[in-house]
Amino acid sequence: MLQSKEPADTIEGFVVIDKPKGPTSHQIDYWVRQMTGVARVGHIGTLDPYASGVLVMALGKAARLIDVAHEDPKEYVGVMRFHGDIEEQKVRELFALFTDEIYQLPPLRSAVARVLRKRRIYTLEILEIRERMVLFRVKCDSGTYIRTLCLDIGHVSGLGGNMEELRRISTGPFTEDMAVTLQDFSDACHFYRKGERRKLQEMVKDISFLFRDKPKIVVKKSTLWTISHGSDLFPGGVKAILGNPVRGDRVWVVTEDNAIVGTGKMLSSYNELSDLKIVDFDRILITPPHNTTIDAERRKSNVVRPETSRGRAKIQKPAGKLPGYIPGAKKREGPRTGDDGQRRGSGSKGTAPGFSKKKDRRRTHGRPSHR
């Protein structure tokens, strides 16, 4: 596989790879990185080496949205084998029992901590039953282990069972009909380097494709500087809200020119806006502007003395005496000072009147004695 000589920032977005059986998801990452020359490449949802199907690759800036894309459910088609003869009605009852929130313990060979966790099975549909084999379709939360699901169903049946085949058919908005083979993607990258870019551009989905079903918020240009420096979004910076997002919904934020700014979750519903911030960003995709007028004014206002920012500030040395126009400091009278401002003895130094100085018994022949 040839490595691209194109700059890494020229290709960014999502491409749906039809993963074959055999290689790991991390191997696919490496091959795509070699094909495109893009430095940042990652996959959305790890597939078992023996599984095939939709493996969404995030390229360039899109790699920062992998965790966001994990929030969307995934859909699979698989084959399960029971380890004994079982009636069809019993199979349907078992599958209905697991169509809900379930608890799973990740397998020993997994990329996550092996702790009990909760996942939701949205649909678990039986497509065909033939003797001990069951062809099924499942839609579930991201992070659900289908192999473990088959083992659990077999355990509850009392017969045992295991997964025979698995193919992922969708990941959020990315579906099987968008998938391309590794060979086709390699050819498209080759033609891209030759100047024929149309084929690769058709394969790579824009970053905004991930949010096509999410509510959208359009912000004013005046808020871009503060957002790029870490500020959240307040009602004063909103120009329009497309959709009806409620508290907790994920939204994507764009400029007036429809360029994506970032994504976050709503802190209040669209019809209950107040003076408080409305979007808590968790991904910012714009970079802070440089050498702009507003940027220069903000930098200038943060400097009290221009010489200080360059390290050439002069330090004023104290004069020998106060100037003539400044009156001298008045003498402060206190419990231990007299009219002349001199400190009086407190008894700790000198000899108080009426007391005789005691002889130091420890002195012998003019030398101090040591105990």
LOVEXFI-192817 format. One record per residue (C-alpha): residue in one letter; chain; y, z, x. Coordinates in Angstrom, 2 decimals. Layout:
<node residuo="A" cadena="A" north="Y" up="Z" east="X"/>
...
***
This chain:
<node residuo="M" cadena="A" north="0.00" up="0.00" east="0.00"/>
<node residuo="L" cadena="A" north="3.31" up="-1.09" east="1.46"/>
<node residuo="Q" cadena="A" north="6.22" up="1.26" east="1.79"/>
<node residuo="S" cadena="A" north="9.52" up="0.11" east="0.32"/>
<node residuo="K" cadena="A" north="12.54" up="-0.44" east="2.53"/>
<node residuo="E" cadena="A" north="14.93" up="0.07" east="-0.37"/>
<node residuo="P" cadena="A" north="17.18" up="3.17" east="-0.36"/>
<node residuo="A" cadena="A" north="15.58" up="6.10" east="-2.17"/>
<node residuo="D" cadena="A" north="18.34" up="6.32" east="-4.78"/>
<node residuo="T" cadena="A" north="17.96" up="2.76" east="-6.07"/>
<node residuo="I" cadena="A" north="14.96" up="3.60" east="-8.32"/>
<node residuo="E" cadena="A" north="15.03" up="6.59" east="-10.63"/>
<node residuo="G" cadena="A" north="13.58" up="7.38" east="-14.02"/>
<node residuo="F" cadena="A" north="10.04" up="7.66" east="-15.43"/>
<node residuo="V" cadena="A" north="7.07" up="5.36" east="-15.06"/>
<node residuo="V" cadena="A" north="3.82" up="5.79" east="-17.02"/>
<node residuo="I" cadena="A" north="0.80" up="5.26" east="-14.78"/>
<node residuo="D" cadena="A" north="-2.64" up="4.63" east="-16.28"/>
<node residuo="K" cadena="A" north="-4.51" up="7.03" east="-14.01"/>
<node residuo="P" cadena="A" north="-8.07" up="5.99" east="-13.19"/>
<node residuo="K" cadena="A" north="-10.96" up="8.39" east="-12.69"/>
<node residuo="G" cadena="A" north="-11.42" up="9.73" east="-9.18"/>
<node residuo="P" cadena="A" north="-8.05" up="10.37" east="-7.49"/>
<node residuo="T" cadena="A" north="-6.12" up="13.57" east="-8.09"/>
<node residuo="S" cadena="A" north="-2.66" up="13.62" east="-9.63"/>
<node residuo="H" cadena="A" north="-1.17" up="14.56" east="-6.25"/>
<node residuo="Q" cadena="A" north="-2.76" up="11.50" east="-4.66"/>
<node residuo="I" cadena="A" north="-1.04" up="9.36" east="-7.29"/>
<node residuo="D" cadena="A" north="2.24" up="11.05" east="-6.30"/>
<node residuo="Y" cadena="A" north="1.72" up="10.02" east="-2.69"/>
<node residuo="W" cadena="A" north="0.83" up="6.41" east="-3.53"/>
<node residuo="V" cadena="A" north="3.85" up="5.98" east="-5.83"/>
<node residuo="R" cadena="A" north="6.10" up="7.44" east="-3.13"/>
<node residuo="Q" cadena="A" north="4.71" up="4.92" east="-0.63"/>
<node residuo="M" cadena="A" north="5.14" up="2.01" east="-3.05"/>
<node residuo="T" cadena="A" north="8.71" up="2.77" east="-4.04"/>
<node residuo="G" cadena="A" north="10.16" up="4.50" east="-0.98"/>
<node residuo="V" cadena="A" north="11.63" up="7.17" east="-3.28"/>
<node residuo="A" cadena="A" north="11.68" up="10.56" east="-1.55"/>
<node residuo="R" cadena="A" north="11.36" up="12.70" east="-4.67"/>
<node residuo="V" cadena="A" north="8.32" up="11.90" east="-6.82"/>
<node residuo="G" cadena="A" north="6.41" up="14.22" east="-9.15"/>
<node residuo="H" cadena="A" north="4.04" up="14.03" east="-12.11"/>
<node residuo="I" cadena="A" north="4.37" up="15.57" east="-15.57"/>
<node residuo="G" cadena="A" north="1.15" up="17.39" east="-16.40"/>
<node residuo="T" cadena="A" north="-1.75" up="17.43" east="-13.96"/>
<node residuo="L" cadena="A" north="-4.82" up="15.45" east="-14.97"/>
<node residuo="D" cadena="A" north="-8.36" up="16.39" east="-13.97"/>
<node residuo="P" cadena="A" north="-9.69" up="14.02" east="-11.26"/>
<node residuo="Y" cadena="A" north="-12.45" up="12.91" east="-13.67"/>
<node residuo="A" cadena="A" north="-9.95" up="12.31" east="-16.51"/>
<node residuo="S" cadena="A" north="-7.94" up="9.14" east="-17.05"/>
<node residuo="G" cadena="A" north="-4.93" up="7.99" east="-19.02"/>
<node residuo="V" cadena="A" north="-1.22" up="8.70" east="-19.24"/>
<node residuo="L" cadena="A" north="0.24" up="10.25" east="-16.09"/>
<node residuo="V" cadena="A" north="4.04" up="10.18" east="-16.22"/>
<node residuo="M" cadena="A" north="5.69" up="9.92" east="-12.81"/>
<node residuo="A" cadena="A" north="9.26" up="11.17" east="-12.34"/>
<node residuo="L" cadena="A" north="11.26" up="9.28" east="-9.71"/>
<node residuo="G" cadena="A" north="14.44" up="10.41" east="-7.95"/>
<node residuo="K" cadena="A" north="16.80" up="12.50" east="-10.06"/>
<node residuo="A" cadena="A" north="14.28" up="12.48" east="-12.92"/>
<node residuo="A" cadena="A" north="12.04" up="14.80" east="-10.86"/>
<node residuo="R" cadena="A" north="14.46" up="17.62" east="-11.71"/>
<node residuo="L" cadena="A" north="13.39" up="17.30" east="-15.36"/>
<node residuo="I" cadena="A" north="9.65" up="17.82" east="-14.87"/>
<node residuo="D" cadena="A" north="9.75" up="21.39" east="-16.21"/>
<node residuo="V" cadena="A" north="11.78" up="20.21" east="-19.21"/>
<node residuo="A" cadena="A" north="9.26" up="17.45" east="-19.97"/>
<node residuo="H" cadena="A" north="6.45" up="20.03" east="-19.88"/>
<node residuo="E" cadena="A" north="7.82" up="21.51" east="-23.11"/>
<node residuo="D" cadena="A" north="6.61" up="18.50" east="-25.12"/>
<node residuo="P" cadena="A" north="3.03" up="18.50" east="-26.48"/>
<node residuo="K" cadena="A" north="0.29" up="16.23" east="-25.13"/>
<node residuo="E" cadena="A" north="-2.45" up="14.28" east="-26.89"/>
<node residuo="Y" cadena="A" north="-5.99" up="13.49" east="-25.71"/>
<node residuo="V" cadena="A" north="-9.15" up="11.71" east="-26.82"/>
<node residuo="G" cadena="A" north="-12.37" up="13.25" east="-25.53"/>
<node residuo="V" cadena="A" north="-16.12" up="13.51" east="-25.89"/>
<node residuo="M" cadena="A" north="-17.90" up="16.86" east="-26.18"/>
<node residuo="R" cadena="A" north="-21.64" up="17.49" east="-25.88"/>
<node residuo="F" cadena="A" north="-23.40" up="20.44" east="-27.52"/>
<node residuo="H" cadena="A" north="-26.41" up="21.83" east="-25.65"/>
<node residuo="G" cadena="A" north="-28.55" up="21.95" east="-28.78"/>
<node residuo="D" cadena="A" north="-28.95" up="20.35" east="-32.17"/>
<node residuo="I" cadena="A" north="-26.17" up="21.27" east="-34.59"/>
<node residuo="E" cadena="A" north="-25.31" up="20.29" east="-38.16"/>
<node residuo="E" cadena="A" north="-22.21" up="18.22" east="-38.83"/>
<node residuo="Q" cadena="A" north="-20.77" up="20.77" east="-41.24"/>
<node residuo="K" cadena="A" north="-21.05" up="23.47" east="-38.57"/>
<node residuo="V" cadena="A" north="-19.21" up="21.25" east="-36.08"/>
<node residuo="R" cadena="A" north="-16.34" up="20.70" east="-38.51"/>
<node residuo="E" cadena="A" north="-16.07" up="24.42" east="-39.19"/>
<node residuo="L" cadena="A" north="-15.90" up="25.17" east="-35.46"/>
<node residuo="F" cadena="A" north="-13.22" up="22.58" east="-34.85"/>
<node residuo="A" cadena="A" north="-11.16" up="23.92" east="-37.78"/>
<node residuo="L" cadena="A" north="-11.50" up="27.43" east="-36.34"/>
<node residuo="F" cadena="A" north="-9.81" up="26.31" east="-33.09"/>
<node residuo="T" cadena="A" north="-6.92" up="24.46" east="-34.80"/>
<node residuo="D" cadena="A" north="-4.40" up="27.25" east="-34.33"/>
<node residuo="E" cadena="A" north="-3.03" up="29.48" east="-31.59"/>
<node residuo="I" cadena="A" north="-5.80" up="30.22" east="-29.13"/>
<node residuo="Y" cadena="A" north="-6.21" up="32.26" east="-25.96"/>
<node residuo="Q" cadena="A" north="-7.39" up="30.55" east="-22.80"/>
<node residuo="L" cadena="A" north="-8.39" up="31.66" east="-19.34"/>
<node residuo="P" cadena="A" north="-7.68" up="28.86" east="-16.81"/>
<node residuo="P" cadena="A" north="-10.73" up="27.67" east="-14.83"/>
<node residuo="L" cadena="A" north="-11.40" up="28.83" east="-11.29"/>
<node residuo="R" cadena="A" north="-10.22" up="25.52" east="-9.86"/>
<node residuo="S" cadena="A" north="-6.73" up="25.35" east="-11.30"/>
<node residuo="A" cadena="A" north="-3.18" up="25.21" east="-9.98"/>
<node residuo="V" cadena="A" north="-2.01" up="28.25" east="-11.96"/>
<node residuo="A" cadena="A" north="-2.70" up="31.98" east="-11.93"/>
<node residuo="R" cadena="A" north="-5.96" up="32.85" east="-13.66"/>
<node residuo="V" cadena="A" north="-4.58" up="35.08" east="-16.40"/>
<node residuo="L" cadena="A" north="-5.14" up="35.00" east="-20.14"/>
<node residuo="R" cadena="A" north="-2.49" up="32.96" east="-21.94"/>
<node residuo="K" cadena="A" north="-1.73" up="31.66" east="-25.43"/>
<node residuo="R" cadena="A" north="-1.63" up="27.96" east="-26.37"/>
<node residuo="R" cadena="A" north="-1.27" up="26.15" east="-29.69"/>
<node residuo="I" cadena="A" north="-3.64" up="23.44" east="-30.92"/>
<node residuo="Y" cadena="A" north="-1.63" up="21.34" east="-33.40"/>
<node residuo="T" cadena="A" north="-4.43" up="19.02" east="-34.48"/>
<node residuo="L" cadena="A" north="-8.14" up="18.82" east="-33.59"/>
<node residuo="E" cadena="A" north="-9.57" up="15.80" east="-35.37"/>
<node residuo="I" cadena="A" north="-13.21" up="14.71" east="-35.32"/>
<node residuo="L" cadena="A" north="-13.45" up="10.91" east="-34.99"/>
<node residuo="E" cadena="A" north="-17.22" up="10.52" east="-34.79"/>
<node residuo="I" cadena="A" north="-20.36" up="12.65" east="-34.54"/>
<node residuo="R" cadena="A" north="-23.56" up="11.23" east="-33.08"/>
<node residuo="E" cadena="A" north="-26.41" up="13.68" east="-32.59"/>
<node residuo="R" cadena="A" north="-25.09" up="16.25" east="-30.08"/>
<node residuo="M" cadena="A" north="-22.03" up="14.19" east="-29.07"/>
<node residuo="V" cadena="A" north="-18.62" up="14.58" east="-30.74"/>
<node residuo="L" cadena="A" north="-15.72" up="12.19" east="-30.28"/>
<node residuo="F" cadena="A" north="-12.44" up="14.00" east="-31.01"/>
<node residuo="R" cadena="A" north="-8.66" up="13.72" east="-30.77"/>
<node residuo="V" cadena="A" north="-6.51" up="16.75" east="-29.94"/>
<node residuo="K" cadena="A" north="-2.77" up="17.37" east="-29.85"/>
<node residuo="C" cadena="A" north="-1.82" up="20.59" east="-28.06"/>
<node residuo="D" cadena="A" north="0.73" up="22.50" east="-26.03"/>
<node residuo="S" cadena="A" north="1.32" up="21.50" east="-22.46"/>
<node residuo="G" cadena="A" north="-0.93" up="23.48" east="-20.14"/>
<node residuo="T" cadena="A" north="-3.95" up="23.50" east="-22.47"/>
<node residuo="Y" cadena="A" north="-7.24" up="22.95" east="-20.64"/>
<node residuo="I" cadena="A" north="-9.40" up="20.63" east="-22.76"/>
<node residuo="R" cadena="A" north="-12.45" up="21.27" east="-20.60"/>
<node residuo="T" cadena="A" north="-12.07" up="25.00" east="-21.27"/>
<node residuo="L" cadena="A" north="-11.55" up="24.28" east="-24.98"/>
<node residuo="C" cadena="A" north="-14.92" up="22.49" east="-25.13"/>
<node residuo="L" cadena="A" north="-16.62" up="25.35" east="-23.31"/>
<node residuo="D" cadena="A" north="-15.16" up="27.88" east="-25.76"/>
<node residuo="I" cadena="A" north="-16.25" up="25.86" east="-28.80"/>
<node residuo="G" cadena="A" north="-19.76" up="25.61" east="-27.37"/>
<node residuo="H" cadena="A" north="-19.80" up="29.36" east="-26.67"/>
<node residuo="V" cadena="A" north="-18.81" up="30.22" east="-30.26"/>
<node residuo="S" cadena="A" north="-21.47" up="27.86" east="-31.60"/>
<node residuo="G" cadena="A" north="-24.14" up="29.85" east="-29.77"/>
<node residuo="L" cadena="A" north="-25.57" up="26.68" east="-28.23"/>
<node residuo="G" cadena="A" north="-23.18" up="26.06" east="-25.39"/>
<node residuo="G" cadena="A" north="-21.27" up="22.87" east="-24.74"/>
<node residuo="N" cadena="A" north="-19.19" up="20.94" east="-22.24"/>
<node residuo="M" cadena="A" north="-16.70" up="18.09" east="-21.99"/>
<node residuo="E" cadena="A" north="-18.17" up="14.69" east="-21.10"/>
<node residuo="E" cadena="A" north="-15.12" up="12.38" east="-21.15"/>
<node residuo="L" cadena="A" north="-11.36" up="12.83" east="-21.42"/>
<node residuo="R" cadena="A" north="-8.42" up="10.46" east="-21.65"/>
<node residuo="R" cadena="A" north="-4.77" up="11.43" east="-22.19"/>
<node residuo="I" cadena="A" north="-3.02" up="9.11" east="-24.64"/>
<node residuo="S" cadena="A" north="0.50" up="10.60" east="-24.77"/>
<node residuo="T" cadena="A" north="2.88" up="13.02" east="-23.09"/>
<node residuo="G" cadena="A" north="5.87" up="13.74" east="-25.29"/>
<node residuo="P" cadena="A" north="7.62" up="10.40" east="-25.98"/>
<node residuo="F" cadena="A" north="5.52" up="8.56" east="-23.34"/>
<node residuo="T" cadena="A" north="2.52" up="6.84" east="-24.92"/>
<node residuo="E" cadena="A" north="-0.54" up="4.90" east="-23.79"/>
<node residuo="D" cadena="A" north="0.93" up="1.49" east="-24.64"/>
<node residuo="M" cadena="A" north="3.62" up="2.05" east="-21.95"/>
<node residuo="A" cadena="A" north="1.07" up="2.72" east="-19.21"/>
<node residuo="V" cadena="A" north="0.68" up="0.35" east="-16.24"/>
<node residuo="T" cadena="A" north="-2.06" up="0.24" east="-13.66"/>
<node residuo="L" cadena="A" north="-1.46" up="1.20" east="-10.05"/>
<node residuo="Q" cadena="A" north="-2.05" up="-2.43" east="-8.99"/>
<node residuo="D" cadena="A" north="0.53" up="-3.78" east="-11.44"/>
<node residuo="F" cadena="A" north="3.04" up="-1.17" east="-10.34"/>
<node residuo="S" cadena="A" north="2.41" up="-2.02" east="-6.67"/>
<node residuo="D" cadena="A" north="2.99" up="-5.73" east="-7.39"/>
<node residuo="A" cadena="A" north="6.23" up="-4.94" east="-9.25"/>
<node residuo="C" cadena="A" north="7.49" up="-2.91" east="-6.27"/>
<node residuo="H" cadena="A" north="6.66" up="-5.81" east="-3.95"/>
<node residuo="F" cadena="A" north="8.65" up="-8.27" east="-6.08"/>
<node residuo="Y" cadena="A" north="11.46" up="-5.73" east="-6.32"/>
<node residuo="R" cadena="A" north="11.85" up="-5.79" east="-2.53"/>
<node residuo="K" cadena="A" north="11.92" up="-9.59" east="-2.68"/>
<node residuo="G" cadena="A" north="14.84" up="-9.48" east="-5.10"/>
<node residuo="E" cadena="A" north="12.94" up="-10.01" east="-8.38"/>
<node residuo="R" cadena="A" north="13.76" up="-6.69" east="-10.07"/>
<node residuo="R" cadena="A" north="13.13" up="-7.44" east="-13.74"/>
<node residuo="K" cadena="A" north="9.44" up="-6.52" east="-13.77"/>
<node residuo="L" cadena="A" north="9.93" up="-3.09" east="-12.19"/>
<node residuo="Q" cadena="A" north="12.97" up="-2.35" east="-14.33"/>
<node residuo="E" cadena="A" north="10.86" up="-2.95" east="-17.44"/>
<node residuo="M" cadena="A" north="8.27" up="-0.43" east="-16.20"/>
<node residuo="V" cadena="A" north="10.72" up="2.35" east="-15.26"/>
<node residuo="K" cadena="A" north="12.15" up="4.19" east="-18.25"/>
<node residuo="D" cadena="A" north="15.68" up="5.56" east="-18.04"/>
<node residuo="I" cadena="A" north="16.18" up="9.34" east="-17.83"/>
<node residuo="S" cadena="A" north="17.67" up="9.38" east="-21.32"/>
<node residuo="F" cadena="A" north="14.31" up="8.16" east="-22.71"/>
<node residuo="L" cadena="A" north="12.96" up="11.69" east="-22.35"/>
<node residuo="F" cadena="A" north="15.60" up="12.94" east="-24.82"/>
<node residuo="R" cadena="A" north="15.56" up="10.09" east="-27.34"/>
<node residuo="D" cadena="A" north="14.33" up="12.42" east="-30.12"/>
<node residuo="K" cadena="A" north="16.60" up="15.35" east="-29.16"/>
<node residuo="P" cadena="A" north="20.07" up="16.15" east="-30.56"/>
<node residuo="K" cadena="A" north="22.93" up="14.93" east="-28.39"/>
<node residuo="I" cadena="A" north="26.29" up="16.52" east="-27.52"/>
<node residuo="V" cadena="A" north="29.18" up="14.42" east="-26.22"/>
<node residuo="V" cadena="A" north="31.64" up="16.30" east="-24.01"/>
<node residuo="K" cadena="A" north="35.21" up="15.59" east="-22.98"/>
<node residuo="K" cadena="A" north="36.05" up="14.26" east="-19.54"/>
<node residuo="S" cadena="A" north="38.14" up="17.35" east="-18.82"/>
<node residuo="T" cadena="A" north="35.02" up="19.56" east="-18.86"/>
<node residuo="L" cadena="A" north="32.99" up="17.61" east="-16.30"/>
<node residuo="W" cadena="A" north="34.51" up="19.40" east="-13.30"/>
<node residuo="T" cadena="A" north="33.69" up="22.87" east="-14.62"/>
<node residuo="I" cadena="A" north="30.20" up="21.88" east="-15.76"/>
<node residuo="S" cadena="A" north="29.37" up="20.35" east="-12.37"/>
<node residuo="H" cadena="A" north="30.37" up="23.65" east="-10.75"/>
<node residuo="G" cadena="A" north="28.02" up="25.76" east="-12.87"/>
<node residuo="S" cadena="A" north="30.00" up="26.50" east="-16.04"/>
<node residuo="D" cadena="A" north="28.32" up="26.48" east="-19.44"/>
<node residuo="L" cadena="A" north="29.60" up="24.51" east="-22.40"/>
<node residuo="F" cadena="A" north="32.14" up="26.02" east="-24.82"/>
<node residuo="P" cadena="A" north="33.31" up="24.57" east="-28.15"/>
<node residuo="G" cadena="A" north="36.64" up="23.44" east="-26.67"/>
<node residuo="G" cadena="A" north="34.84" up="20.96" east="-24.42"/>
<node residuo="V" cadena="A" north="32.82" up="19.30" east="-27.18"/>
<node residuo="K" cadena="A" north="33.89" up="15.94" east="-28.54"/>
<node residuo="A" cadena="A" north="30.98" up="15.24" east="-30.89"/>
<node residuo="I" cadena="A" north="27.57" up="16.60" east="-31.92"/>
<node residuo="L" cadena="A" north="24.94" up="14.04" east="-32.94"/>
<node residuo="G" cadena="A" north="22.15" up="15.62" east="-34.91"/>
<node residuo="N" cadena="A" north="21.81" up="19.09" east="-36.41"/>
<node residuo="P" cadena="A" north="20.72" up="21.35" east="-33.53"/>
<node residuo="V" cadena="A" north="20.11" up="25.01" east="-34.33"/>
<node residuo="R" cadena="A" north="19.86" up="28.03" east="-32.09"/>
<node residuo="G" cadena="A" north="17.12" up="27.60" east="-29.48"/>
<node residuo="D" cadena="A" north="16.87" up="23.80" east="-29.78"/>
<node residuo="R" cadena="A" north="16.95" up="21.70" east="-26.64"/>
<node residuo="V" cadena="A" north="19.87" up="19.26" east="-26.49"/>
<node residuo="W" cadena="A" north="21.05" up="16.73" east="-23.97"/>
<node residuo="V" cadena="A" north="24.69" up="16.50" east="-22.99"/>
<node residuo="V" cadena="A" north="26.38" up="13.20" east="-22.18"/>
<node residuo="T" cadena="A" north="29.82" up="11.93" east="-21.25"/>
<node residuo="E" cadena="A" north="31.99" up="9.75" east="-23.45"/>
<node residuo="D" cadena="A" north="30.47" up="6.76" east="-21.60"/>
<node residuo="N" cadena="A" north="26.94" up="7.97" east="-22.53"/>
<node residuo="A" cadena="A" north="26.10" up="9.02" east="-18.95"/>
<node residuo="I" cadena="A" north="23.80" up="12.05" east="-18.94"/>
<node residuo="V" cadena="A" north="25.40" up="15.30" east="-17.76"/>
<node residuo="G" cadena="A" north="22.53" up="17.73" east="-18.17"/>
<node residuo="T" cadena="A" north="20.33" up="19.52" east="-20.64"/>
<node residuo="G" cadena="A" north="20.05" up="23.02" east="-22.03"/>
<node residuo="K" cadena="A" north="19.39" up="25.06" east="-25.14"/>
<node residuo="M" cadena="A" north="21.70" up="25.86" east="-28.01"/>
<node residuo="L" cadena="A" north="22.98" up="29.43" east="-28.23"/>
<node residuo="S" cadena="A" north="24.23" up="28.96" east="-31.76"/>
<node residuo="S" cadena="A" north="23.63" up="26.54" east="-34.61"/>
<node residuo="Y" cadena="A" north="25.80" up="23.46" east="-35.05"/>
<node residuo="N" cadena="A" north="27.39" up="24.91" east="-38.20"/>
<node residuo="E" cadena="A" north="28.03" up="28.39" east="-36.75"/>
<node residuo="L" cadena="A" north="30.16" up="27.60" east="-33.71"/>
<node residuo="S" cadena="A" north="32.58" up="30.26" east="-32.44"/>
<node residuo="D" cadena="A" north="34.63" up="30.85" east="-29.31"/>
<node residuo="L" cadena="A" north="31.50" up="31.76" east="-27.34"/>
<node residuo="K" cadena="A" north="29.53" up="29.24" east="-25.29"/>
<node residuo="I" cadena="A" north="27.20" up="27.03" east="-27.29"/>
<node residuo="V" cadena="A" north="24.92" up="25.50" east="-24.63"/>
<node residuo="D" cadena="A" north="23.17" up="27.33" east="-21.83"/>
<node residuo="F" cadena="A" north="22.41" up="24.68" east="-19.19"/>
<node residuo="D" cadena="A" north="19.16" up="24.82" east="-17.26"/>
<node residuo="R" cadena="A" north="19.49" up="21.38" east="-15.60"/>
<node residuo="I" cadena="A" north="22.70" up="19.75" east="-14.36"/>
<node residuo="L" cadena="A" north="22.35" up="16.09" east="-13.34"/>
<node residuo="I" cadena="A" north="25.92" up="15.31" east="-12.29"/>
<node residuo="T" cadena="A" north="27.33" up="16.10" east="-8.86"/>
<node residuo="P" cadena="A" north="30.71" up="17.84" east="-8.34"/>
<node residuo="P" cadena="A" north="33.48" up="15.23" east="-7.96"/>
<node residuo="H" cadena="A" north="35.23" up="15.05" east="-4.58"/>
<node residuo="N" cadena="A" north="38.77" up="14.06" east="-3.58"/>
<node residuo="T" cadena="A" north="39.92" up="13.97" east="-7.17"/>
<node residuo="T" cadena="A" north="43.32" up="15.19" east="-8.32"/>
<node residuo="I" cadena="A" north="41.94" up="18.12" east="-10.29"/>
<node residuo="D" cadena="A" north="39.67" up="19.07" east="-7.39"/>
<node residuo="A" cadena="A" north="42.57" up="19.03" east="-4.92"/>
<node residuo="E" cadena="A" north="44.76" up="21.11" east="-7.22"/>
<node residuo="R" cadena="A" north="42.04" up="23.73" east="-7.65"/>
<node residuo="R" cadena="A" north="41.46" up="23.97" east="-3.90"/>
<node residuo="K" cadena="A" north="45.20" up="24.31" east="-3.31"/>
<node residuo="S" cadena="A" north="45.58" up="27.06" east="-5.91"/>
<node residuo="N" cadena="A" north="42.82" up="29.11" east="-4.29"/>
<node residuo="V" cadena="A" north="44.66" up="29.30" east="-0.93"/>
<node residuo="V" cadena="A" north="47.39" up="31.94" east="-0.69"/>
<node residuo="R" cadena="A" north="48.67" up="30.81" east="2.72"/>
<node residuo="P" cadena="A" north="47.78" up="27.32" east="3.96"/>
<node residuo="E" cadena="A" north="47.56" up="28.55" east="7.56"/>
<node residuo="T" cadena="A" north="44.83" up="31.02" east="6.56"/>
<node residuo="S" cadena="A" north="42.43" up="28.25" east="5.51"/>
<node residuo="R" cadena="A" north="42.84" up="26.61" east="8.94"/>
<node residuo="G" cadena="A" north="42.51" up="29.85" east="10.93"/>
<node residuo="R" cadena="A" north="46.07" up="29.72" east="12.39"/>
<node residuo="A" cadena="A" north="47.72" up="32.50" east="10.42"/>
<node residuo="K" cadena="A" north="50.20" up="34.61" east="12.46"/>
<node residuo="I" cadena="A" north="49.68" up="38.36" east="12.46"/>
<node residuo="Q" cadena="A" north="52.87" up="40.47" east="12.30"/>
<node residuo="K" cadena="A" north="52.89" up="43.18" east="14.94"/>
<node residuo="P" cadena="A" north="54.43" up="46.56" east="14.13"/>
<node residuo="A" cadena="A" north="57.93" up="47.01" east="15.56"/>
<node residuo="G" cadena="A" north="58.91" up="49.87" east="17.87"/>
<node residuo="K" cadena="A" north="61.27" up="51.29" east="15.29"/>
<node residuo="L" cadena="A" north="62.28" up="50.49" east="11.75"/>
<node residuo="P" cadena="A" north="65.15" up="48.04" east="11.23"/>
<node residuo="G" cadena="A" north="68.54" up="49.55" east="10.51"/>
<node residuo="Y" cadena="A" north="68.62" up="48.49" east="6.91"/>
<node residuo="I" cadena="A" north="65.42" up="50.40" east="6.11"/>
<node residuo="P" cadena="A" north="66.02" up="54.14" east="5.63"/>
<node residuo="G" cadena="A" north="63.85" up="56.45" east="7.66"/>
<node residuo="A" cadena="A" north="60.93" up="58.21" east="6.05"/>
<node residuo="K" cadena="A" north="61.78" up="61.59" east="4.67"/>
<node residuo="K" cadena="A" north="59.95" up="64.61" east="6.00"/>
<node residuo="R" cadena="A" north="57.43" up="65.93" east="3.56"/>
<node residuo="E" cadena="A" north="57.32" up="69.63" east="2.92"/>
<node residuo="G" cadena="A" north="54.02" up="71.18" east="2.04"/>
<node residuo="P" cadena="A" north="52.22" up="74.49" east="2.08"/>
<node residuo="R" cadena="A" north="51.62" up="74.16" east="5.80"/>
<node residuo="T" cadena="A" north="54.96" up="72.78" east="6.88"/>
<node residuo="G" cadena="A" north="58.30" up="74.38" east="7.23"/>
<node residuo="D" cadena="A" north="61.82" up="73.06" east="6.99"/>
<node residuo="D" cadena="A" north="61.52" up="71.49" east="10.40"/>
<node residuo="G" cadena="A" north="58.47" up="69.53" east="9.39"/>
<node residuo="Q" cadena="A" north="56.31" up="71.18" east="12.04"/>
<node residuo="R" cadena="A" north="52.80" up="72.29" east="11.19"/>
<node residuo="R" cadena="A" north="52.34" up="76.01" east="10.98"/>
<node residuo="G" cadena="A" north="49.34" up="77.84" east="12.29"/>
<node residuo="S" cadena="A" north="46.58" up="78.61" east="9.87"/>
<node residuo="G" cadena="A" north="44.92" up="81.27" east="11.97"/>
<node residuo="S" cadena="A" north="42.36" up="78.94" east="13.41"/>
<node residuo="K" cadena="A" north="44.50" up="78.31" east="16.50"/>
<node residuo="G" cadena="A" north="46.57" up="80.82" east="18.43"/>
<node residuo="T" cadena="A" north="46.77" up="84.55" east="17.72"/>
<node residuo="A" cadena="A" north="47.98" up="85.80" east="14.41"/>
<node residuo="P" cadena="A" north="50.57" up="88.63" east="14.51"/>
<node residuo="G" cadena="A" north="49.08" up="92.14" east="14.34"/>
<node residuo="F" cadena="A" north="45.70" up="91.18" east="15.76"/>
<node residuo="S" cadena="A" north="44.63" up="91.71" east="19.33"/>
<node residuo="K" cadena="A" north="42.59" up="89.16" east="21.11"/>
<node residuo="K" cadena="A" north="39.00" up="90.30" east="21.46"/>
<node residuo="K" cadena="A" north="37.32" up="90.14" east="24.80"/>
<node residuo="D" cadena="A" north="34.56" up="87.66" east="25.15"/>
<node residuo="R" cadena="A" north="31.52" up="89.77" east="25.88"/>
<node residuo="R" cadena="A" north="29.51" up="86.76" east="26.89"/>
<node residuo="R" cadena="A" north="31.55" up="86.19" east="30.01"/>
<node residuo="T" cadena="A" north="30.23" up="87.89" east="33.14"/>
<node residuo="H" cadena="A" north="32.00" up="87.54" east="36.48"/>
<node residuo="G" cadena="A" north="34.05" up="84.72" east="35.14"/>
<node residuo="R" cadena="A" north="31.02" up="82.62" east="34.13"/>
<node residuo="P" cadena="A" north="29.72" up="82.05" east="30.62"/>
<node residuo="S" cadena="A" north="26.33" up="83.58" east="29.99"/>
<node residuo="H" cadena="A" north="23.58" up="81.35" east="28.55"/>
<node residuo="R" cadena="A" north="21.06" up="82.67" east="26.17"/>
***
